[in-house]
Amino acid sequence: MKLSIQTGDIVDRLGLEKGYKAIKDIGFDAVDWNLDHAWKSADLRSGDYRGKCIFEKPLEDVIKHYEYELNIIKSNGLEITQAHAPFPACMDNIEETLDYAIEVYKRNIEYCSYAGCKNLVIHGISYRLGDKFSKDEIDRKNRKLYSSLIPTLLENNVTVCLENLFSSQRGVCYQGHCSYPEEAKKEIDELNALAGKEVFGFCLDTGHANLLHHDIRSFILTLGKRIKCLHIHDNNGQNDQHLAPLTGTLDWENFCTAMNEIGYDNDLSFETFAQTNLVMNFDEDMLYPWMKLIQSTGECFRRRIEK
């Protein structure tokens, strides 16, 4: 069970060489690679997005684009255990942007397979209050999104992970795609049946579960072995704060107990970018003790889960 941390914004702010060295020196074994930086959601929103994302290009161009960074990751002895695909998959539910995203995700899968990244998190499309599309129409778009990736997944050694999302309006959080464990379980099982092989899994985002006040133990037990990777972070139950564990209100005792009960043996990956940004904004030197605290928390979680 490796300990991993999200590359953004640590690497973005420190630079490739210094950032990856810091992650390794602190004691992390792996990274969650922020490949979502390959496009800007603002470009999708404006409609001016074509020709701007590296994953539009042939695989050999993508390999060349990331070659320097991938070599730095490997030279530091770090593994890439998961990555985050660009999002959103569909801007204002315009079908054209969904078709575009699907093609980008296919190349993203191919590149992850090349780079040795076993899990790729791809956000689904969430229903929003007041949306002109019905929940059934949103479900159809999600089925199109994920099922379109099956031929590419069958040819590559990558699992696409659906994540429990949330939506918000006027500061109030409500259901998003796969935010309820029964919904996620059903969708993953149906997609794997359609593929004829287990090529879809689940990324449990602890902070998102806390925002919707789920019982974390029940959530984990419902998904069980479908959980392939994690976005571990904390919050106050009201805002998506991406804080270090034990600084918010999530029940970490029940998290560890439940992960032990399902026999979780994949990686513990921290999506605590807001916490590390907070301390870097104050003083860059404060980043290192906070990263060490997060890494030590991972060691504690690992002991409790593996016992």
C-alpha positions as CSV (number, residue, x, y, z in Angstrom):
1,M,0.0,0.0,0.0
2,K,1.9,3.1,-1.3
3,L,1.5,6.6,0.0
4,S,0.7,9.1,-2.8
5,I,0.0,12.8,-3.1
6,Q,-1.5,15.0,-5.8
7,T,1.2,16.8,-7.9
8,G,-0.8,20.0,-8.2
9,D,-0.1,22.6,-6.9
10,I,3.1,21.4,-5.3
11,V,4.9,20.8,-8.6
12,D,3.2,23.8,-10.3
13,R,4.6,26.2,-7.7
14,L,8.0,24.6,-6.9
15,G,8.8,23.5,-10.4
16,L,9.3,20.0,-11.7
17,E,12.7,19.2,-10.3
18,K,12.2,20.8,-6.9
19,G,8.6,19.7,-6.6
20,Y,9.1,16.0,-7.3
21,K,12.2,15.8,-5.2
22,A,10.3,17.3,-2.3
23,I,7.6,14.7,-2.6
24,K,10.1,11.9,-2.6
25,D,12.3,13.4,0.2
26,I,9.2,13.8,2.5
27,G,8.6,10.0,2.1
28,F,5.9,9.6,-0.4
29,D,6.1,6.6,-2.7
30,A,3.9,7.8,-5.6
31,V,2.0,10.6,-7.1
32,D,-1.5,11.3,-8.4
33,W,-0.7,13.1,-11.6
34,N,-2.7,16.2,-12.4
35,L,-3.1,15.6,-16.2
36,D,-6.4,17.6,-15.8
37,H,-4.2,20.7,-16.3
38,A,-4.1,19.7,-20.0
39,W,-7.0,21.9,-20.7
40,K,-8.8,24.9,-19.1
41,S,-12.4,24.7,-18.3
42,A,-12.7,28.4,-19.2
43,D,-11.8,27.5,-22.8
44,L,-14.7,24.9,-22.9
45,R,-17.0,27.5,-21.4
46,S,-16.1,30.1,-24.1
47,G,-16.3,27.5,-26.9
48,D,-12.6,28.3,-27.8
49,Y,-11.1,24.9,-26.9
50,R,-10.1,23.0,-30.0
51,G,-6.4,22.9,-30.7
52,K,-5.3,23.7,-27.1
53,C,-5.2,20.3,-25.4
54,I,-2.2,18.0,-25.9
55,F,-4.4,15.0,-25.8
56,E,-6.0,16.0,-29.1
57,K,-2.7,15.0,-30.7
58,P,-1.3,11.6,-31.7
59,L,0.1,9.5,-28.9
60,E,3.7,10.0,-30.0
61,D,3.2,13.8,-29.6
62,V,1.8,13.3,-26.1
63,I,4.7,11.1,-25.1
64,K,7.1,13.7,-26.3
65,H,5.2,16.5,-24.5
66,Y,5.4,14.7,-21.1
67,E,8.8,13.0,-21.6
68,Y,10.9,15.4,-19.5
69,E,8.4,15.4,-16.6
70,L,7.9,11.6,-16.7
71,N,11.7,11.2,-16.6
72,I,11.9,13.4,-13.5
73,I,9.2,11.4,-11.8
74,K,11.0,8.1,-12.5
75,S,14.4,9.5,-11.6
76,N,13.1,10.3,-8.1
77,G,11.9,6.7,-7.7
78,L,8.2,7.7,-7.7
79,E,5.4,5.7,-9.2
80,I,2.3,7.1,-10.9
81,T,-0.5,5.2,-9.3
82,Q,-3.3,7.3,-10.5
83,A,-4.0,10.4,-12.6
84,H,-6.8,12.9,-13.0
85,A,-8.2,13.4,-16.5
86,P,-9.3,16.9,-17.7
87,F,-12.8,18.0,-16.7
88,P,-15.7,18.8,-17.1
89,A,-16.7,16.1,-19.6
90,C,-19.6,18.2,-20.9
91,M,-19.9,22.0,-20.8
92,D,-23.5,23.1,-20.1
93,N,-24.5,19.7,-21.5
94,I,-23.6,20.6,-25.0
95,E,-23.2,17.3,-26.9
96,E,-20.3,18.7,-29.0
97,T,-18.2,19.2,-25.9
98,L,-19.0,15.7,-24.7
99,D,-17.9,14.2,-28.0
100,Y,-14.7,16.2,-27.8
101,A,-14.0,15.1,-24.2
102,I,-14.5,11.4,-25.2
103,E,-11.8,11.7,-27.8
104,V,-9.5,13.4,-25.4
105,Y,-10.1,10.7,-22.7
106,K,-9.3,8.0,-25.2
107,R,-5.8,9.4,-25.8
108,N,-5.5,10.1,-22.0
109,I,-6.1,6.4,-21.4
110,E,-3.5,5.4,-24.0
111,Y,-0.9,7.7,-22.5
112,C,-1.6,6.5,-18.9
113,S,-1.0,2.9,-20.1
114,Y,2.3,4.0,-21.7
115,A,3.4,5.8,-18.5
116,G,2.5,2.9,-16.2
117,C,-0.4,4.7,-14.5
118,K,-3.0,2.1,-13.6
119,N,-6.0,4.3,-12.6
120,L,-7.4,7.3,-14.4
121,V,-10.2,9.3,-12.6
122,I,-12.7,10.7,-15.1
123,H,-15.5,12.9,-13.7
124,G,-19.0,12.1,-14.8
125,I,-21.7,14.7,-15.6
126,S,-23.8,15.9,-12.7
127,Y,-27.4,17.0,-12.7
128,R,-27.8,20.6,-11.5
129,L,-30.9,22.2,-10.0
130,G,-32.8,24.0,-12.7
131,D,-31.0,22.1,-15.5
132,K,-33.0,22.0,-18.7
133,F,-32.1,18.3,-19.0
134,S,-33.8,15.6,-17.0
135,K,-32.0,13.2,-14.7
136,D,-32.6,10.5,-17.3
137,E,-31.0,12.6,-20.0
138,I,-27.9,13.2,-17.8
139,D,-27.7,9.4,-17.1
140,R,-27.8,8.8,-20.9
141,K,-24.9,11.2,-21.4
142,N,-22.9,9.5,-18.7
143,R,-23.5,6.1,-20.2
144,K,-22.4,7.5,-23.6
145,L,-19.3,9.0,-22.0
146,Y,-18.1,5.8,-20.2
147,S,-19.2,3.2,-22.7
148,S,-17.5,5.0,-25.5
149,L,-14.2,4.4,-23.7
150,I,-14.6,0.6,-23.5
151,P,-12.8,-0.3,-26.8
152,T,-9.8,1.8,-25.7
153,L,-9.8,0.4,-22.2
154,L,-9.8,-3.2,-23.5
155,E,-6.6,-2.4,-25.5
156,N,-4.8,-0.7,-22.6
157,N,-3.8,-1.6,-19.0
158,V,-5.8,1.2,-17.3
159,T,-8.9,1.3,-15.1
160,V,-11.2,4.3,-15.4
161,C,-12.5,5.3,-12.0
162,L,-15.8,7.1,-11.4
163,E,-15.8,9.5,-8.6
164,N,-18.4,10.6,-6.1
165,L,-19.1,14.2,-7.0
166,F,-21.3,16.9,-5.7
167,S,-23.1,20.0,-7.0
168,S,-23.7,23.2,-5.2
169,Q,-26.0,26.2,-5.5
170,R,-25.9,29.3,-3.3
171,G,-23.5,27.6,-1.0
172,V,-25.6,24.5,-0.5
173,C,-24.2,21.2,-1.6
174,Y,-26.4,18.5,-3.1
175,Q,-26.2,15.3,-5.1
176,G,-23.8,14.9,-8.0
177,H,-22.8,12.0,-10.2
178,C,-22.1,8.8,-8.2
179,S,-22.5,10.7,-4.9
180,Y,-24.6,7.9,-3.5
181,P,-22.9,4.5,-3.1
182,E,-25.8,2.4,-4.4
183,E,-25.9,4.5,-7.6
184,A,-22.1,4.2,-8.1
185,K,-22.2,0.5,-7.5
186,K,-24.9,-0.1,-10.0
187,E,-23.3,2.1,-12.7
188,I,-19.8,0.5,-12.3
189,D,-21.3,-3.1,-12.4
190,E,-23.3,-2.3,-15.5
191,L,-20.3,-0.8,-17.3
192,N,-18.1,-3.7,-16.5
193,A,-20.8,-6.1,-17.7
194,L,-21.0,-4.2,-20.9
195,A,-17.2,-4.4,-21.3
196,G,-17.1,-8.0,-20.4
197,K,-14.2,-7.3,-18.2
198,E,-13.4,-5.2,-15.1
199,V,-12.1,-2.0,-16.6
200,F,-14.1,0.5,-14.4
201,G,-13.7,1.1,-10.7
202,F,-14.4,3.8,-8.1
203,C,-12.4,6.7,-6.7
204,L,-13.6,7.5,-3.2
205,D,-13.3,11.2,-2.5
206,T,-13.6,11.4,1.2
207,G,-14.2,15.2,1.3
208,H,-17.1,14.9,-1.2
209,A,-18.7,12.2,0.9
210,N,-18.4,14.4,4.0
211,L,-20.0,17.4,2.2
212,L,-23.2,15.2,1.7
213,H,-22.9,13.9,5.3
214,H,-22.6,10.2,4.3
215,D,-21.8,7.6,6.9
216,I,-18.3,6.9,5.6
217,R,-18.2,3.3,6.9
218,S,-21.5,2.4,5.2
219,F,-20.3,4.2,2.0
220,I,-17.1,2.2,1.8
221,L,-18.7,-1.2,2.7
222,T,-21.3,-0.7,-0.1
223,L,-18.6,-0.1,-2.8
224,G,-16.2,-2.7,-1.4
225,K,-13.6,-4.0,-3.8
226,R,-14.9,-1.6,-6.5
227,I,-12.8,1.1,-4.7
228,K,-9.5,1.2,-6.7
229,C,-8.1,4.6,-5.6
230,L,-8.7,7.5,-3.2
231,H,-8.8,11.2,-3.0
232,I,-8.2,11.7,0.7
233,H,-8.9,15.1,2.2
234,D,-11.0,16.7,5.0
235,N,-13.4,19.7,5.3
236,N,-15.9,21.3,7.7
237,G,-18.9,19.5,6.2
238,Q,-20.0,22.6,4.4
239,N,-17.2,23.6,2.0
240,D,-14.9,21.6,-0.4
241,Q,-11.8,22.7,1.5
242,H,-9.3,20.0,0.6
243,L,-7.6,20.1,4.0
244,A,-5.3,17.6,5.6
245,P,-7.1,14.8,7.4
246,L,-7.9,15.4,11.1
247,T,-8.4,19.1,10.5
248,G,-12.1,18.9,9.6
249,T,-15.1,16.8,10.6
250,L,-14.8,13.5,8.8
251,D,-14.8,10.3,10.9
252,W,-11.3,9.0,10.1
253,E,-11.7,6.2,12.7
254,N,-14.6,4.7,10.7
255,F,-12.8,5.4,7.4
256,C,-9.8,3.2,8.5
257,T,-12.0,0.5,10.0
258,A,-14.1,0.2,6.9
259,M,-11.1,0.1,4.6
260,N,-9.7,-2.7,6.7
261,E,-13.0,-4.6,6.5
262,I,-13.1,-4.5,2.7
263,G,-9.5,-5.6,2.5
264,Y,-8.4,-2.5,0.7
265,D,-4.8,-2.9,-0.5
266,N,-4.3,-0.2,-3.1
267,D,-2.8,3.2,-2.5
268,L,-3.5,5.9,-0.1
269,S,-3.5,9.1,-2.1
270,F,-4.0,12.6,-0.7
271,E,-5.8,15.4,-2.5
272,T,-4.8,18.1,-0.1
273,F,-3.8,20.8,-2.5
274,A,-5.7,23.6,-0.7
275,Q,-3.9,22.8,2.6
276,T,-0.5,22.9,0.9
277,N,-1.4,26.1,-0.9
278,L,-2.5,27.7,2.3
279,V,0.9,27.2,3.9
280,M,2.9,28.1,0.8
281,N,0.9,31.4,0.6
282,F,2.1,32.1,4.1
283,D,5.7,30.9,3.8
284,E,7.1,28.3,1.4
285,D,9.3,26.8,4.2
286,M,6.1,25.8,5.9
287,L,5.2,23.4,3.1
288,Y,7.7,20.8,4.1
289,P,6.5,20.2,7.7
290,W,2.9,20.1,6.5
291,M,3.7,17.6,3.8
292,K,5.5,15.5,6.4
293,L,2.4,15.7,8.6
294,I,0.2,14.5,5.7
295,Q,2.7,11.7,4.9
296,S,2.8,10.6,8.6
297,T,-1.0,10.6,8.6
298,G,-0.8,8.2,5.7
299,E,1.5,5.9,7.6
300,C,-0.9,5.9,10.5
301,F,-3.8,5.1,8.2
302,R,-1.8,2.4,6.5
303,R,-1.1,0.7,9.9
304,R,-4.7,0.8,10.9
305,I,-6.0,-0.5,7.5
306,E,-3.4,-3.3,7.3
307,K,-3.7,-4.5,10.9
